[in-house]
Amino acid sequence: MIELLATETPVIMYSFLFFIGLFFGSFLNVLADRLSKRKTILGRSMCDSCKHVLSWNDLIPIVSYLMLHGKCRYCKAPFSIQYPLAEIFTGVIFVLTWYLSTERLIISADLFGIHIIHIAIVAVLIVMFLSDIRYQIIPDEMQIALLMLGILKVVSLSLFLKGTSLIGLSQDLGMHILYGVGVMSPLLLVFLITKGRGMGFGDVKLAFVMGLILGLLSGFLALYISFVVGGMVGGVLLLTKKGKRKTKIAFGPFLILGLYLMMFIEEDIILFVSRIYGF
């Protein structure tokens, strides 16, 4: 269906993606909360306050929140504004990702599946982002899903874009695994030296998948972006006295930002960095 819509006007395609993103955003919200709390992802959604099971008309993205004035239909307890914002955010990111994947990346039109893989990767990253922001946890289930999608992307590009043989494919996969180890190494070192106080192991595992997906140079640049943006945010929190030197800040969202930027605007960032440092 998406492939058929992609042949239509961009407005129709992007509207469809935004609409789908709203519903996926609702699901990803639930996934982030339940996986972080080690709860099953099965079962009906319910109000956190009164535990009443929510009906289907309480779960329509954005619409239900507005119709209920942001409160539970049964106990009138307020729902977090995070939920509709996450739904809108997911819709916007789906549209942006499709645009960047189809318009900015030099990928053969025959590899339509790569754009779908990118949407799937972004969906996983959104769950990771929400989980780490809310609970400072990156669920292992999402780490495994991202790893599988990363391997699927490497295999697809190797087989269908480069036209490599099975032997070449195994070599490509081996190299990307080494890239993952290389990009992971600095964070693993921090984790070991600080005994987990300076860096969570979830961030270490995420850095491995970043290297596998991006390669060595782009993976290190993604780390560079993460540390720079993370440092800037930390500095702002200190200046505004909203944080202290020992205040814990989830680092996963900054890694996710670095990964996303290097996936889609890699060439622009490499050119920008090379101009700054003269290489």
ZIJO-V119576 format. One record per helix or strand. SS is the DSSP state (2 for helix, 1 for strand). FROM is the first residue (numbers start at 1). TO is the last residue. If there is no record, write none. Layout:
ss = (SS/SS)
from = (FROM/FROM)
to = (TO/TO)
This chain:
ss = (2/2/1/1/2/2/1/1/2/2/2/2/2/2/2/2)
from = (2/10/46/53/56/63/71/78/82/112/140/166/201/216/252/266)
to = (6/36/46/53/58/67/71/78/104/135/161/194/214/239/264/277)
